[in-house]
Amino acid sequence: MDLEAGSFKNHYGQISWTTVLTLAYQSCGVVYGDLSTSPLYVYKSTFAGRVKLSDNDAEILGILSLIFWTVTLLPLIKYVLIVLTADDNGEGGTFALYSLLCRHAKLSLLPNQQPIDEELSTYKLEQPVQAYSHSTVKAFLEKHENLQTVLLVVVLLGTCMVIGDGLLTPTISVLSAVSGIKVAANDLNEHVVVLLACAILVGLFALQHCGTRRVGFMFAPIVIAWLFCIGAIGLYNIIHWNPLIVKALSPYYVYNFFKQTGIDGWISLGGVALSITGAEAMFADLGHFSQLSIKIAFVSAVYPCLILAYMGQAAFLSRNKEEIKHSFYKSIPRPVFWPVFVVATLASVVGSQAIISATFSIIKQCLSLGCFPRVKVIHTSKHVHGQIYIPEINWILMVLCLATTVGFRDTILIGNAYGLAVITVMLVTTCLMSLIIVVVWHKNIIFALGFLLFFGSIECLYISACLIKVPEGGWVPLVLSMVLMAVMYTWHYGLRKKYEFDMQNKVSMKWLLTLGPSLGIVRVPGIGLVYTELVTGVPAIFSHFVTNLPAFHQILVFVCIKSVPVPYVPPEERFLVGRIGPKEYRMYRCIVRYGYKDIHTDDYDFENQLVLNIGEFIQTGANTWASSSHESLVENMAVIGTPSRPGMRLVPVDSRAHGSSLPMPGSKSSTAESFEDLHESVSPRFGGQKKVRFEIPSSPDLDPTIRDELTELVEAKEAGTAYILGHSYVKANKNSSMAKKFAIDIAYNFLRKNCRGPSIALSIPHICLIEVGMIYCV
């Protein structure tokens, strides 16, 4: 069903060293573009406050020591040694940690998970449930729904801050790189530099629709060339200006720095925090590479080159204290200035591209988990999984980047905002990792508390320094995060209330059975796909439809498209098919399961696959289901994937190749054919698809009742398919609080009216769409 579903597994379990080194090489361009460009602006931002360089070099030695130990403790020890091991089937990031927690404990606020979901091959638990030895924290979290809400808010906070990185990284990276031109041209007006940065940003965002694959083949060479440049220049500056700068690696100079500077030194930590910008990408981009390749790239290339770059700048500043404003470009030897300037500009674009792509990916994950309004997602590659483009988000980011660049025009102010966003994401990861250690890894709570206290205290120290600079630019990520969090939580809250309303107003199975196989109405040829978010029971929309229209389709399928807390669902495990009521009712339920990183296919392929899976279910499960009670029929579902008996299934056949020679039990009416032609004329995308027909197995062993049911299914498919959606209007109950009325009546309905409709999000052609109005009083 999915063109790219073959990449749902982590293929990097057993690979050769050649492949590992190739992945390590590629990871330099995707993962480390942001982190490697931080030397452009760290020292300038750090010494922008009251801390000034003195003759005894206490300040420069202290700052260098702080940078060294920050890069060592957080990216190297925390991420490389610990966090990277907490992958979710090879995937990393904030949502991967949240997904792991939701699988090992009942923490999801949307109650649409089923026990059968735990049988997914990607739904692996670290240990069997009965082996839990430290379940106190797990039971405590499951018992208190308020804590589950807090956990969701924390996850959304980390997500919003990553999106904030998507705004600030291109701004500060490109502006810092381009500002180096003033070193070679002192009389150049500042407005020209800002205009040049804006032009590069516009070009960067304008190329996003091409996809990372088309513009990213040169990413790795650029970043590797950049790392070589900063490493070589750093080594040159150490030898040429001050070889004794290496003594700053001793933590004594951190103590001496704070002793000399006091509270001013603490405030300067906001600039030091910029030395680890982009470190979170090591974990967030884990799914595209492997743990070993990312570790090798960081330890062998990125880490030593960064340390040399910072030491080289410190050595230069110890002898040229007046050059702090452009310390990086001033420290470059004159003969190689312009080549390094070009590479720096290219590297800043690469780093910006990586975080923009990550922003698209994160918003797509939010969409899958019901935490973001529906937006258009375009897959830019048919071969590389996960490369997507979201037009609305792209242009909003571009406008915000340009506004930030023009508004601040200074990397110091932008750096104040950037540092707060970066450290907040790291603190969220630390909090989630502490829960992972107890709930998923089942370690003693002492280990979790030790991890939280050690790394959390470091990150809180940096956050406290960044919060001091809120009036000086630090308000940007806070405002952006608050707005995004309000949007995300409001959307999730509205969806949750809608689901609860559907659960409480399900159609009584007893009432449905009293109607008989005809359901009290005329059953006309065709398949009716009723979309619902319910995984059990019949939604209220169906009774609303039946009571207002005198006819319904011969085959009725209740379709639920839901996300499960895994990154990918294998295609052969995607469909759950069941029967609602007795066989003669011809009513089925189909639950289509997607992981939070899966790709949703277009409706034409989905429709054919759905029919094939229902046919397979009829053949393999008809006898069993026919003998079951009516109550159990509603709940029991079967996983339909690869046929157990190859000869016993419906087979898609190219109608152009076989024409009318196929043994079809029925044919389309002229009306149906005219509607199909109209469908193709108004929807060229579907008209260009390969047309198929379905054969019924000719085996003499096929049960006559099964053959009859398959015949009805094929005839209904030939007659046409209609998609029935609820056109919902949600409003709060009269006795609701003012906060709830504002959230539902104003905020949620505003988002619902201004985002993409469900029919567009599901790629449903309008010619086949039937919408039923429903009012939800929640």
Residue pairs with C-beta under 8 A, 6 or more apart in sequence:
1 571
1 574
1 601
1 605
1 606
1 609
2 571
2 598
2 599
2 601
3 382
3 599
3 601
4 379
4 382
4 383
4 384
4 385
4 599
5 568
5 570
5 571
5 598
5 599
7 385
7 568
8 89
8 122
8 567
8 568
8 569
8 570
8 595
8 598
9 89
9 90
9 122
9 568
9 570
10 87
10 89
10 90
10 91
10 287
10 290
12 19
12 20
12 23
12 90
12 289
12 290
12 291
12 292
12 293
15 290
20 290
20 292
20 293
20 296
21 293
21 296
23 289
23 290
23 293
24 289
24 292
24 293
24 294
24 296
24 297
24 300
25 220
25 224
25 297
26 220
26 289
26 293
27 220
27 285
27 288
27 289
27 293
27 294
27 297
28 219
28 220
28 223
28 224
28 227
28 297
28 301
28 302
29 216
29 218
29 219
29 220
29 221
29 222
29 223
29 224
29 350
29 354
30 216
30 219
30 220
30 285
30 288
30 289
30 354
31 281
31 282
31 285
31 289
31 294
31 297
31 354
32 223
32 227
32 278
32 281
32 282
32 297
32 298
32 302
33 219
33 223
33 278
33 347
33 350
33 351
33 352
33 353
33 354
34 165
34 169
34 173
34 277
34 278
34 281
34 351
34 352
34 354
34 355
35 75
35 276
35 277
35 278
35 279
35 281
35 302
35 306
35 351
36 223
36 226
36 227
36 230
36 278
36 302
36 305
36 306
36 347
36 351
37 173
37 176
37 177
37 226
37 278
37 344
37 347
37 348
37 351
38 274
38 275
38 276
38 277
38 278
38 306
39 230
39 306
39 309
39 310
39 313
39 328
40 173
40 176
40 177
40 180
40 328
40 344
40 348
41 172
41 176
41 274
41 328
41 411
41 415
42 67
42 271
42 272
42 274
42 275
42 310
43 63
43 271
43 313
43 314
43 317
43 324
43 327
43 328
44 271
44 324
44 325
44 326
44 327
44 411
44 412
44 415
45 270
45 271
45 274
45 411
45 412
45 415
45 416
45 419
46 63
46 268
46 271
46 272
46 274
47 53
47 59
47 63
47 268
47 271
47 324
48 271
48 412
48 415
49 264
49 267
49 268
49 271
50 264
50 267
51 59
51 63
51 261
51 264
51 265
51 267
51 268
52 59
53 59
53 60
53 317
53 318
53 321
53 324
57 318
58 253
58 256
58 257
58 260
59 257
59 260
59 261
60 248
60 314
60 317
60 318
61 245
61 247
61 248
61 253
61 256
61 257
61 314
62 248
62 253
62 254
62 256
62 257
62 258
62 260
62 261
62 265
63 257
63 268
63 272
63 314
64 245
64 248
64 253
64 310
64 311
64 314
65 248
65 249
65 250
65 251
65 252
65 253
65 254
65 257
66 254
66 257
66 269
66 272
67 272
67 275
67 310
68 248
68 249
68 307
68 310
69 251
69 254
70 272
70 273
70 275
70 276
70 458
71 275
71 276
71 303
71 306
71 307
71 310
73 455
73 458
74 276
74 279
74 426
74 455
74 458
74 459
75 276
75 279
75 282
75 298
75 303
76 298
76 299
76 303
78 430
78 455
79 279
79 280
79 282
79 283
80 282
80 294
80 295
80 298
80 299
82 433
82 451
83 92
83 283
83 429
83 433
84 92
84 282
84 283
84 286
84 291
84 294
84 295
85 291
86 92
86 96
86 97
86 100
86 433
86 436
86 440
87 96
87 286
87 291
88 96
88 97
88 99
88 100
88 566
88 567
89 122
89 124
89 566
89 567
89 568
90 286
90 287
90 290
90 567
91 286
91 287
91 567
91 597
92 282
92 283
92 284
92 285
92 286
92 287
93 283
93 284
93 286
93 362
93 365
94 155
94 158
94 159
94 162
94 284
94 362
94 425
94 428
94 429
94 432
95 155
95 159
95 362
95 365
95 366
95 369
95 596
96 286
96 567
97 429
97 432
97 433
97 436
98 151
98 155
98 432
98 565
99 565
99 566
99 567
99 596
100 436
100 440
100 565
101 107
101 151
101 432
101 435
101 436
101 439
101 440
102 108
102 565
103 118
103 123
103 125
103 565
103 566
104 125
104 126
104 138
104 439
104 440
105 138
105 141
105 142
105 439
106 142
107 141
107 142
107 148
107 151
108 148
108 565
109 145
109 148
109 149
109 152
109 492
109 496
110 370
110 492
110 495
110 496
110 499
111 499
111 503
112 499
112 533
112 534
112 535
112 560
112 562
113 564
113 565
114 535
114 591
114 637
116 576
116 637
116 639
117 123
117 564
117 593
118 125
119 639
120 564
120 566
120 569
120 570
120 573
120 593
121 570
121 573
122 566
122 567
122 568
122 569
122 570
122 595
123 564
123 565
123 566
126 440
126 441
126 442
127 442
131 442
132 138
132 442
133 442
134 438
134 442
134 443
134 444
134 445
136 445
137 435
137 438
137 439
137 445
138 438
138 439
140 147
141 147
141 148
141 151
141 435
141 439
151 435
152 489
152 492
153 485
153 489
154 428
154 431
154 432
155 428
155 432
156 371
156 484
156 485
156 488
156 489
157 424
157 428
157 481
157 485
158 424
158 425
158 428
158 429
158 432
159 362
159 366
159 371
159 484
159 488
160 480
160 481
160 484
160 485
160 488
161 421
161 422
161 424
161 425
161 428
161 477
161 481
162 280
162 284
162 358
162 359
162 362
162 425
163 359
163 362
163 363
163 480
163 481
163 484
164 417
164 421
164 476
164 477
164 480
164 481
165 277
165 280
165 355
165 358
165 359
165 418
165 421
165 422
165 425
166 355
166 356
166 358
166 359
166 397
167 397
167 400
167 401
167 404
167 476
167 477
167 480
168 404
168 414
168 417
168 418
168 421
168 476
168 477
169 277
169 278
169 351
169 352
169 355
169 418
170 201
170 204
170 352
170 355
170 356
170 397
170 401
171 201
171 401
171 404
171 405
171 408
171 414
172 411
172 414
172 415
172 418
173 348
173 349
173 351
173 352
174 197
174 200
174 201
174 204
174 345
174 348
174 349
174 352
174 405
175 193
175 194
175 197
175 405
175 411
175 414
176 348
176 411
177 341
177 344
177 345
177 347
177 348
178 193
178 196
178 197
178 200
178 345
179 193
179 197
179 326
179 411
180 326
180 328
180 329
180 341
180 344
181 188
181 193
181 196
181 341
182 188
182 190
182 193
182 326
183 326
183 329
183 330
183 337
184 337
184 338
184 341
190 409
194 405
194 406
194 409
197 405
198 402
198 405
198 406
200 345
200 349
201 352
201 398
201 401
201 402
201 405
202 398
202 402
204 349
204 352
204 353
204 356
205 356
205 394
205 395
205 397
205 398
205 401
207 215
208 356
208 389
208 394
209 378
209 380
209 389
209 391
209 394
210 380
211 380
211 381
211 387
211 389
212 353
212 357
212 380
212 381
212 384
212 387
213 380
213 381
213 383
213 384
213 387
214 380
215 353
216 353
219 350
219 353
219 354
222 343
222 346
222 347
222 350
223 347
223 350
224 301
225 343
226 343
226 344
226 346
226 347
227 301
227 302
227 305
228 305
229 336
229 339
229 340
229 343
229 344
230 305
230 306
230 308
230 309
230 312
231 304
231 305
231 308
231 309
233 309
233 312
233 331
233 332
233 333
233 336
233 340
234 305
234 307
234 308
234 309
234 310
234 311
234 312
234 313
235 308
235 312
236 312
236 333
237 311
237 312
237 313
237 315
237 316
237 331
238 245
238 246
238 308
238 311
238 312
238 315
240 315
241 315
241 316
241 318
241 319
241 320
242 314
242 315
242 318
242 319
243 315
245 311
245 314
245 315
245 318
246 311
247 253
248 311
248 314
257 265
258 265
258 266
261 268
266 461
266 464
266 465
267 465
267 468
267 469
268 465
269 461
269 462
269 465
269 466
270 415
270 416
270 419
270 420
270 462
270 465
270 466
270 468
270 469
270 474
271 415
271 419
272 462
273 419
273 422
273 423
273 462
273 465
273 466
274 415
274 418
274 419
274 422
275 306
275 310
276 422
276 426
277 418
277 419
277 422
278 351
278 354
278 355
278 422
279 422
279 426
280 422
280 425
280 426
280 429
281 354
281 355
281 358
282 294
282 298
283 429
284 358
284 362
285 294
285 354
285 358
286 294
287 386
287 567
287 597
288 386
312 331
313 327
313 328
313 331
316 323
316 327
316 330
316 331
317 323
317 324
317 327
320 330
320 331
323 330
323 331
329 337
329 341
332 340
356 394
356 397
357 387
359 393
359 397
360 388
360 389
360 390
360 393
360 394
361 386
361 388
361 597
363 372
363 375
363 390
363 393
364 377
364 388
364 390
364 597
365 596
365 597
366 372
366 488
367 374
367 375
367 377
368 563
368 594
368 595
368 596
368 597
368 598
369 563
369 596
370 491
370 492
370 495
370 496
370 563
371 488
371 489
371 491
371 492
372 487
372 488
372 491
373 487
373 491
373 751
373 752
373 754
373 755
373 756
374 755
374 756
374 757
374 758
374 760
374 761
375 390
375 392
375 393
375 755
375 756
376 390
376 391
376 392
376 756
376 760
377 388
377 389
377 390
378 388
378 389
378 390
378 391
379 387
379 388
379 389
379 599
380 387
380 388
380 389
381 387
385 597
385 599
386 597
400 480
404 414
404 417
404 476
408 414
408 473
412 473
413 472
413 473
414 473
415 473
416 466
416 469
416 472
416 473
416 474
417 473
417 474
417 475
417 476
417 477
418 477
419 462
419 466
419 469
419 474
420 463
420 466
420 467
420 469
420 470
420 474
420 477
420 478
421 477
421 481
423 459
423 462
423 463
423 466
424 463
424 477
424 481
426 459
427 456
427 459
427 460
427 463
430 451
430 452
430 455
430 456
430 459
431 452
431 456
433 451
434 448
434 449
434 451
434 452
434 456
435 448
437 443
437 447
437 448
437 451
438 445
438 448
466 474
467 474
468 474
470 478
486 747
487 751
490 743
490 747
490 748
490 751
491 748
491 751
493 743
493 744
493 748
494 730
494 743
494 744
494 748
494 751
494 752
495 533
497 730
497 744
497 776
497 778
498 533
498 728
498 730
498 776
498 778
499 533
499 534
500 778
501 776
501 777
501 778
502 532
502 533
502 534
502 539
502 540
503 534
503 537
505 540
506 534
506 536
506 537
506 538
506 539
506 540
507 537
507 538
507 539
507 540
507 542
507 543
509 537
509 538
509 581
509 630
509 631
509 634
511 543
512 519
512 538
512 580
512 581
513 581
513 630
517 582
517 584
517 585
517 586
519 546
519 552
519 585
520 546
521 546
521 549
521 550
521 551
521 552
522 550
522 551
522 552
523 551
523 552
523 553
523 554
523 586
524 551
524 552
524 553
524 554
525 553
525 554
525 715
525 716
525 719
525 720
526 553
526 554
526 555
526 716
526 719
526 720
526 721
526 722
527 553
527 554
527 555
527 556
527 557
527 611
527 713
527 716
527 717
527 719
527 720
527 721
527 722
528 552
528 553
528 555
528 556
528 557
528 721
528 722
528 724
529 557
529 559
529 607
529 610
529 721
529 722
529 723
529 724
530 539
530 541
530 542
530 545
530 556
530 557
530 558
530 559
530 724
531 559
531 560
531 561
531 723
531 724
531 725
531 726
531 758
531 762
532 539
532 541
532 558
532 559
532 560
532 726
533 560
533 562
534 558
534 560
535 560
535 562
535 591
536 634
536 635
537 634
538 558
538 580
538 634
539 558
539 726
540 774
541 724
541 726
541 772
541 774
542 558
544 772
544 774
545 552
545 724
545 772
546 552
548 772
553 716
553 722
554 586
554 712
554 715
554 716
554 719
555 586
555 588
555 712
555 713
555 716
556 585
556 586
556 587
556 588
557 587
557 588
557 589
557 590
557 610
557 614
558 580
558 587
558 588
558 589
558 590
559 590
559 591
559 592
559 610
560 589
560 590
560 591
560 592
561 592
561 594
561 600
561 762
562 591
562 592
562 593
562 594
563 593
563 594
563 595
563 596
564 593
564 594
564 595
565 596
566 595
566 596
567 595
567 596
567 597
567 598
568 595
568 597
568 598
569 593
569 594
569 595
569 598
570 641
571 641
572 641
572 642
573 593
573 639
573 641
574 592
574 593
574 594
574 641
575 590
575 591
575 592
575 593
575 609
575 610
575 613
575 639
575 640
575 641
576 589
576 590
576 591
576 592
576 593
576 637
576 638
576 639
576 640
577 588
577 589
577 590
577 591
577 613
577 614
577 616
577 617
577 621
577 637
577 638
577 640
578 588
578 589
578 590
578 617
578 625
578 633
578 634
578 635
578 636
578 637
578 638
579 587
579 588
579 589
579 617
579 621
579 625
579 633
580 587
580 588
580 589
580 633
580 634
581 587
581 630
581 633
581 634
582 626
582 630
582 633
583 622
583 625
583 626
583 705
583 709
586 709
586 712
588 614
588 617
589 634
589 637
590 610
590 613
590 614
591 637
592 606
594 600
600 762
600 763
602 685
602 686
602 763
603 686
603 723
603 762
603 763
603 764
603 765
604 686
604 689
605 689
607 721
608 652
608 692
611 650
611 694
611 713
611 717
612 649
612 650
612 652
612 694
613 640
614 640
614 713
615 649
615 650
615 694
615 710
615 713
616 640
616 643
616 649
616 650
617 638
617 640
618 706
618 709
618 710
618 713
619 645
619 648
619 649
619 697
619 702
619 706
619 710
620 638
620 640
620 643
620 644
620 645
620 648
621 638
622 703
622 705
622 706
622 709
623 703
625 633
625 636
628 636
643 649
647 697
647 699
648 697
648 699
648 702
649 697
650 694
650 695
650 696
650 697
650 710
650 713
650 714
651 694
651 695
651 697
652 692
652 693
652 694
653 662
653 692
653 693
653 694
653 695
654 690
654 691
654 692
655 662
655 691
655 692
655 693
656 691
658 693
662 693
662 695
663 695
663 696
663 698
664 693
664 714
664 718
665 696
665 711
665 714
665 715
666 711
666 714
666 715
666 718
666 719
667 718
668 676
668 718
668 719
668 720
669 719
672 718
672 719
672 720
675 720
675 767
676 720
678 767
679 686
679 687
679 765
679 767
679 768
680 686
680 687
681 687
682 765
682 766
682 767
683 765
683 767
686 765
693 718
694 714
694 717
696 707
696 710
696 711
696 714
697 710
720 768
721 768
722 768
722 769
722 770
723 759
723 762
723 764
723 768
723 769
723 770
724 770
724 771
724 772
725 758
725 759
725 764
725 769
725 770
725 771
725 772
726 771
726 772
726 773
726 774
727 771
727 772
727 773
727 774
728 773
728 774
728 775
728 776
729 749
729 773
729 774
729 775
729 776
730 744
730 748
730 749
730 752
730 775
730 776
730 778
731 744
731 745
731 749
731 775
731 776
731 777
731 778
732 740
732 741
732 743
732 744
732 745
732 777
732 778
733 777
733 778
736 744
744 778
759 766
759 769
759 771
